Amino acid sequence: MGNSVKRIISYLMIGLVTIFTVIALLGIWDIISLEEIVRKMFLSLMVVFAASAVILFIFSVLIKDSDNIVKHDNP
């Protein structure tokens, strides 16, 4: 179960990086205007980063502690 979640999150992050790269390349070649898009891109990345940090905290602290409690109760 853990590997499937990691795989899904990895593909989602790869997709986001690909989308942001295409937008950046279109802006470099002056096909689109980057002023508003860059601001939205960085705000989106900050939201994804904050959400990832919260999820990492939940997985590493709360779920891992509950796994350790169960293991200690069953010798």
KOLVEXDO-912950 format. One line per field, with one value per residue (C-alpha): residue number from 1; residue in one letter; y negated, x, z negated. Coordinates in steps of 0.02 Angstrom, whole numbers, plus 32768, in hexadecimal, padded with zeros to 4 digits. Layout:
<sites>
nr	(NUM/...)
rest	(a/...)
Y	(Y/...)
X	(X/...)
Z	(Z/...)
</sites>
This chain:
<sites>
nr	(1/2/3/4/5/6/7/8/9/10/11/12/13/14/15/16/17/18/19/20/21/22/23/24/25/26/27/28/29/30/31/32/33/34/35/36/37/38/39/40/41/42/43/44/45/46/47/48/49/50/51/52/53/54/55/56/57/58/59/60/61/62/63/64/65/66/67/68/69/70/71/72/73/74/75)
rest	(m/g/n/s/v/k/r/i/i/s/y/l/m/i/g/l/v/t/i/f/t/v/i/a/l/l/g/i/w/d/i/i/s/l/e/e/i/v/r/k/m/f/l/s/l/m/v/v/f/a/a/s/a/v/i/l/f/i/f/s/v/l/i/k/d/s/d/n/i/v/k/h/d/n/p)
Y	(8000/7F88/7FA2/7F7D/7ED9/7EA8/7ED5/7E6D/7DD7/7DEA/7DE9/7D53/7CF2/7D23/7CE3/7C3D/7C25/7C4B/7BCE/7B46/7B69/7B5A/7AB6/7A73/7AA3/7A50/79B3/79B6/79BF/792D/7997/796B/78DE/7919/7890/78D4/7989/7986/7940/79C6/7A4B/7A1D/7A11/7ABD/7B05/7ABA/7B09/7BB3/7BA4/7B76/7C05/7C7E/7C44/7C61/7D0D/7D3B/7D04/7D6D/7E07/7DF8/7DC7/7DFB/7E9B/7ED8/7EC0/7F23/7FB0/7FB5/7FBD/8053/80AC/8091/80D4/8178/81CD)
X	(8000/808D/80E4/8046/802D/80E2/80D0/8031/807F/811D/80BA/8055/80F4/8140/80A3/80AA/8162/813E/80AE/8116/81A8/813A/80F1/819F/81DD/8147/816E/8226/81F8/817B/80E7/808D/80A1/80F8/80D4/8031/805A/80FE/80A6/8020/80A3/8107/806B/8035/80E0/80D8/802E/806C/8108/80A4/8029/80BA/810D/806B/8053/8108/80F1/8054/80A6/814B/810A/8057/804A/80F9/80D8/8037/8092/8116/8093/803F/80E6/8114/806D/8083/8126)
Z	(8000/7FD6/807C/80DF/8083/80A1/8159/816E/8116/8180/8222/81E6/81BF/8266/82BC/825F/828A/8341/8347/82F5/836B/8405/83C6/83A1/844F/84A1/843E/846D/8525/850D/8540/849E/841F/8382/8303/82C0/82E5/8284/81EB/81F4/8213/8178/810E/814C/8124/8075/8058/8096/802A/7F8F/7FAB/7FC6/7F24/7EC3/7F11/7EEB/7E37/7E26/7E70/7E13/7D67/7D4C/7DB3/7D88/7CCD/7CD5/7D30/7CA8/7C1E/7C70/7C84/7BCD/7B8F/7BEF/7BB8)
</sites>
